[in-house]
Amino acid sequence: MFGIGDKVKNLKDKAKGKAVEKMMERQMKNLPEDQRAALMAMLEKNPDFFEGIAKEIEEEVKGGKNQMAAAMGVMRRHQAKLQKMMMESMGNPRSSDRNLR
């Protein structure tokens, strides 16, 4: 009614996005600025992909793996896509295609 539910959802989504952004900034504090910017751009362009990765890691942790092992395994499974996105976010889409062939 009156679109209030949509407004609340949008506010929640924005708050969630800001919280994730702040968490990522803390996790990446030791990275060079260009790499940090590239990773943030990847996250902003592909939020559903990264949400899926987080869910996969969470499932593996629930299954008994420690968080580091779960994260490494999930990242390894998605390595090609992550590499491609990283190359694109750093302004070099051609080399990412070459590496995936």
Backbone hydrogen bonds, N-H to C=O, Kabsch-Sander energy under -0.5 kcal/mol:
donor,donor_aa,acceptor,acceptor_aa,energy
4,I,1,M,-1.4
7,K,3,G,-1.8
8,V,4,I,-2.5
9,K,5,G,-2.3
10,N,6,D,-2.5
11,L,7,K,-2.3
12,K,8,V,-2.5
13,D,9,K,-2.7
14,K,10,N,-2.4
15,A,11,L,-2.5
16,K,12,K,-2.8
17,G,13,D,-2.4
18,K,14,K,-2.4
19,A,15,A,-2.4
20,V,16,K,-2.5
21,E,17,G,-2.4
22,K,18,K,-2.5
23,M,19,A,-2.3
24,M,20,V,-2.8
25,E,21,E,-2.3
26,R,22,K,-2.0
27,Q,23,M,-2.3
28,M,24,M,-2.0
29,K,26,R,-1.0
31,L,28,M,-2.0
36,R,32,P,-2.4
37,A,33,E,-2.7
38,A,34,D,-2.0
39,L,35,Q,-2.5
40,M,36,R,-2.3
41,A,37,A,-2.3
42,M,38,A,-2.2
43,L,39,L,-2.3
44,E,40,M,-2.4
45,K,41,A,-2.3
46,N,42,M,-1.9
50,F,46,N,-1.9
51,E,47,P,-2.1
52,G,48,D,-2.2
53,I,49,F,-1.9
54,A,50,F,-2.3
55,K,51,E,-2.2
56,E,52,G,-2.3
57,I,53,I,-2.5
58,E,54,A,-2.4
59,E,55,K,-2.4
60,E,56,E,-2.1
61,V,57,I,-2.4
62,K,58,E,-2.4
63,G,59,E,-1.6
64,G,61,V,-1.5
65,K,60,E,-2.1
70,A,66,N,-2.5
71,A,67,Q,-2.7
72,M,68,M,-2.6
73,G,69,A,-2.3
74,V,70,A,-2.4
75,M,71,A,-2.7
76,R,72,M,-2.2
77,R,73,G,-1.9
78,H,74,V,-1.5
79,Q,76,R,-1.2
82,L,78,H,-2.5
83,Q,79,Q,-2.9
84,K,80,A,-2.3
85,M,81,K,-2.6
86,M,82,L,-2.4
87,M,83,Q,-2.5
88,E,84,K,-2.3
89,S,85,M,-2.5
90,M,86,M,-1.4
91,G,88,E,-1.3
92,N,87,M,-3.0
96,S,92,N,-1.0
97,D,93,P,-1.5
98,R,94,R,-1.9
99,N,95,S,-2.0
100,L,96,S,-1.1
101,R,97,D,-0.6
101,R,98,R,-0.8
